[in-house]
Amino acid sequence: MSNKECEIVQDLLPLYYDKACSEASCSFVEKHMAGCSDCQKIYNELQENNVDEVLAKESKGVLERHAKKERNAAYKAGVVIAAILLLPIVITFIVQLATGMGLGVFSVVTASMMLVAALTVVPLMSTNNRLLKCILAGVASLMLILFFVDRMNGGGNFLFWAIPTVFGISIVLFPIVICLVSLPPVLSDKKALITMTWDTLWLFLTMFIVYYHSGFTGMKDGYTVAVVLMLGVWLVFLVIRYLPVHGLMRAGISTIISVLWVVFADDFLEFILYKRKVLTISHMNLSDWSTALSINGNIFFITLVSGCAIGLVLIGIGALLMRKKNVQKMR
């Protein structure tokens, strides 16, 4: 008997056992079991007291066979798409050789087709970690495109293009990648910290390559601004991630830090960079909205008061809930 026929009969056996098959299906099953000891054995098990177990086993087998068929179909689709993507690569290669123009365009087209493949073929042909492989393959292909385009234009700008691109991609995709990657136990609970560190390093590396490419003028000022801005981000992150208090208290503290950072960061930078003592909020006059200074002062004042009020309310509610929880534990 063929394996395919056995699969069909084994799928029908539970229905045959419950007499829920059509006459044609019953006849087909009986005819098959007359010459197939394996299917007859499964039916005998159904007739015993192991009906639920056998049904579960058969259901699992059906699902596994279905999943296998789906994987095979996806793999075949991936192969077909990969073959289609090879066509422009081959055509470009032949044209470049025939015209004697070198392989610059061919390299760019190849890398571009690799990017398309990373988004289509890789997910179809992968059996696990599809999203992770798709992201890594896509970023690698994008870097190849930038590299070959840079070579076609004389070279020298690859890092200037690549580093800011990686930084921008990392902000969106690195949190996803770090969640999908298996890390050693000592690092498994530090994925958020790794993400923050990674993005911070790429920010400073991006600033370095931009200033290096256009001249080092202003690098000190640029890094000073970046440090002050990232200081506020890091403070909020550390409070949210590591401060051992109620979640509402962390939200309140983070709100106050954010408000103080928004209101006073520019004044602080003015003092560090240019030694100018400026306090924008001192120009607050809620009855005067006619000048830029008064508008900024008013907005900062309203932001400071409302933000701190919201933060203090959150801290108070969180403290009460935390105290209530501690009292319940003591009882």
ZIURTA-V127163 format. One record per residue. N is the residue number from 1. RES is the residue in three letters. SS is DSSP state (2 for helix, 1 for strand, 0 for the rest). NEAR is the number of other ideal C-beta (glycine too) atoms within 10 Angstrom. Layout:
BEGIN
[[N;RES;SS;NEAR] [N;RES;SS;NEAR]]
END
This chain:
BEGIN
[[1;MET;0;13] [2;SER;0;7] [3;ASN;2;7] [4;LYS;2;8] [5;GLU;2;13] [6;CYS;2;15] [7;GLU;2;14] [8;ILE;2;15] [9;VAL;2;24] [10;GLN;2;21] [11;ASP;2;14] [12;LEU;2;19] [13;LEU;2;21] [14;PRO;2;19] [15;LEU;2;14] [16;TYR;2;18] [17;TYR;2;17] [18;ASP;0;10] [19;LYS;0;7] [20;ALA;0;11] [21;CYS;0;17] [22;SER;0;10] [23;GLU;2;7] [24;ALA;2;8] [25;SER;2;15] [26;CYS;2;15] [27;SER;2;11] [28;PHE;2;17] [29;VAL;2;22] [30;GLU;2;12] [31;LYS;2;11] [32;HIS;2;19] [33;MET;2;20] [34;ALA;0;9] [35;GLY;0;9] [36;CYS;0;18] [37;SER;2;9] [38;ASP;2;12] [39;CYS;2;22] [40;GLN;2;14] [41;LYS;2;11] [42;ILE;2;20] [43;TYR;2;20] [44;ASN;2;11] [45;GLU;2;16] [46;LEU;2;17] [47;GLN;2;10] [48;GLU;0;9] [49;ASN;0;7] [50;ASN;0;12] [51;VAL;2;14] [52;ASP;2;8] [53;GLU;2;11] [54;VAL;2;19] [55;LEU;2;14] [56;ALA;2;11] [57;LYS;2;14] [58;GLU;2;17] [59;SER;2;12] [60;LYS;2;10] [61;GLY;2;13] [62;VAL;2;14] [63;LEU;2;10] [64;GLU;2;10] [65;ARG;2;13] [66;HIS;2;10] [67;ALA;2;10] [68;LYS;2;10] [69;LYS;2;10] [70;GLU;2;10] [71;ARG;2;13] [72;ASN;2;10] [73;ALA;2;11] [74;ALA;2;16] [75;TYR;2;15] [76;LYS;2;12] [77;ALA;2;14] [78;GLY;2;18] [79;VAL;2;13] [80;VAL;2;12] [81;ILE;2;16] [82;ALA;2;17] [83;ALA;2;10] [84;ILE;2;14] [85;LEU;2;18] [86;LEU;2;13] [87;LEU;2;10] [88;PRO;2;15] [89;ILE;2;17] [90;VAL;2;11] [91;ILE;2;12] [92;THR;2;19] [93;PHE;2;16] [94;ILE;2;11] [95;VAL;2;12] [96;GLN;2;17] [97;LEU;2;12] [98;ALA;2;8] [99;THR;2;9] [100;GLY;0;6] [101;MET;0;11] [102;GLY;0;11] [103;LEU;0;16] [104;GLY;2;14] [105;VAL;2;16] [106;PHE;2;21] [107;SER;2;21] [108;VAL;2;19] [109;VAL;2;20] [110;THR;2;20] [111;ALA;2;20] [112;SER;2;20] [113;MET;2;20] [114;MET;2;20] [115;LEU;2;19] [116;VAL;2;16] [117;ALA;2;21] [118;ALA;2;20] [119;LEU;2;13] [120;THR;2;17] [121;VAL;2;24] [122;VAL;2;22] [123;PRO;2;15] [124;LEU;2;19] [125;MET;2;19] [126;SER;0;17] [127;THR;0;8] [128;ASN;0;6] [129;ASN;0;13] [130;ARG;2;15] [131;LEU;2;15] [132;LEU;2;16] [133;LYS;2;16] [134;CYS;2;17] [135;ILE;2;20] [136;LEU;2;17] [137;ALA;2;19] [138;GLY;2;19] [139;VAL;2;18] [140;ALA;2;13] [141;SER;2;20] [142;LEU;2;19] [143;MET;2;17] [144;LEU;2;17] [145;ILE;2;19] [146;LEU;2;19] [147;PHE;2;17] [148;PHE;2;21] [149;VAL;2;17] [150;ASP;2;17] [151;ARG;2;16] [152;MET;2;14] [153;ASN;0;11] [154;GLY;0;7] [155;GLY;0;9] [156;GLY;0;10] [157;ASN;0;14] [158;PHE;2;16] [159;LEU;2;15] [160;PHE;2;17] [161;TRP;2;17] [162;ALA;2;16] [163;ILE;2;18] [164;PRO;2;17] [165;THR;2;16] [166;VAL;2;19] [167;PHE;2;20] [168;GLY;2;12] [169;ILE;2;16] [170;SER;2;18] [171;ILE;2;14] [172;VAL;2;8] [173;LEU;2;16] [174;PHE;2;19] [175;PRO;2;17] [176;ILE;2;13] [177;VAL;2;18] [178;ILE;2;16] [179;CYS;2;12] [180;LEU;2;14] [181;VAL;0;14] [182;SER;0;6] [183;LEU;0;12] [184;PRO;0;6] [185;PRO;0;6] [186;VAL;0;7] [187;LEU;0;12] [188;SER;0;10] [189;ASP;0;9] [190;LYS;0;13] [191;LYS;2;16] [192;ALA;2;15] [193;LEU;2;14] [194;ILE;2;15] [195;THR;2;19] [196;MET;2;17] [197;THR;2;12] [198;TRP;2;17] [199;ASP;2;16] [200;THR;2;15] [201;LEU;2;12] [202;TRP;2;19] [203;LEU;2;18] [204;PHE;2;15] [205;LEU;2;15] [206;THR;2;18] [207;MET;2;18] [208;PHE;2;16] [209;ILE;2;17] [210;VAL;2;14] [211;TYR;2;17] [212;TYR;2;12] [213;HIS;2;13] [214;SER;2;11] [215;GLY;0;8] [216;PHE;0;10] [217;THR;0;9] [218;GLY;0;11] [219;MET;2;15] [220;LYS;2;11] [221;ASP;2;14] [222;GLY;2;16] [223;TYR;2;14] [224;THR;2;13] [225;VAL;2;17] [226;ALA;2;15] [227;VAL;2;14] [228;VAL;2;16] [229;LEU;2;14] [230;MET;2;16] [231;LEU;2;14] [232;GLY;2;16] [233;VAL;2;16] [234;TRP;2;14] [235;LEU;2;16] [236;VAL;2;17] [237;PHE;2;16] [238;LEU;2;14] [239;VAL;2;18] [240;ILE;2;14] [241;ARG;2;12] [242;TYR;2;10] [243;LEU;0;13] [244;PRO;0;6] [245;VAL;0;14] [246;HIS;0;20] [247;GLY;2;13] [248;LEU;2;18] [249;MET;2;22] [250;ARG;2;20] [251;ALA;2;18] [252;GLY;2;24] [253;ILE;2;21] [254;SER;2;19] [255;THR;2;21] [256;ILE;2;20] [257;ILE;2;19] [258;SER;2;17] [259;VAL;2;20] [260;LEU;2;17] [261;TRP;2;17] [262;VAL;2;15] [263;VAL;2;20] [264;PHE;2;16] [265;ALA;2;15] [266;ASP;2;15] [267;ASP;2;17] [268;PHE;2;13] [269;LEU;2;18] [270;GLU;2;15] [271;PHE;2;13] [272;ILE;2;14] [273;LEU;2;13] [274;TYR;2;10] [275;LYS;0;7] [276;ARG;0;10] [277;LYS;0;8] [278;VAL;0;13] [279;LEU;0;14] [280;THR;2;17] [281;ILE;2;16] [282;SER;2;11] [283;HIS;2;18] [284;MET;0;19] [285;ASN;0;14] [286;LEU;0;10] [287;SER;0;7] [288;ASP;0;13] [289;TRP;0;10] [290;SER;0;9] [291;THR;0;11] [292;ALA;2;8] [293;LEU;2;14] [294;SER;2;16] [295;ILE;2;15] [296;ASN;2;16] [297;GLY;2;20] [298;ASN;2;18] [299;ILE;2;16] [300;PHE;2;22] [301;PHE;2;18] [302;ILE;2;12] [303;THR;2;16] [304;LEU;2;18] [305;VAL;2;11] [306;SER;2;12] [307;GLY;2;18] [308;CYS;2;16] [309;ALA;2;13] [310;ILE;2;15] [311;GLY;2;21] [312;LEU;2;14] [313;VAL;2;13] [314;LEU;2;21] [315;ILE;2;20] [316;GLY;2;13] [317;ILE;2;15] [318;GLY;2;19] [319;ALA;2;15] [320;LEU;2;13] [321;LEU;2;14] [322;MET;2;15] [323;ARG;2;11] [324;LYS;2;11] [325;LYS;2;11] [326;ASN;2;9] [327;VAL;2;9] [328;GLN;2;8] [329;LYS;2;7] [330;MET;2;6] [331;ARG;0;4]]
END
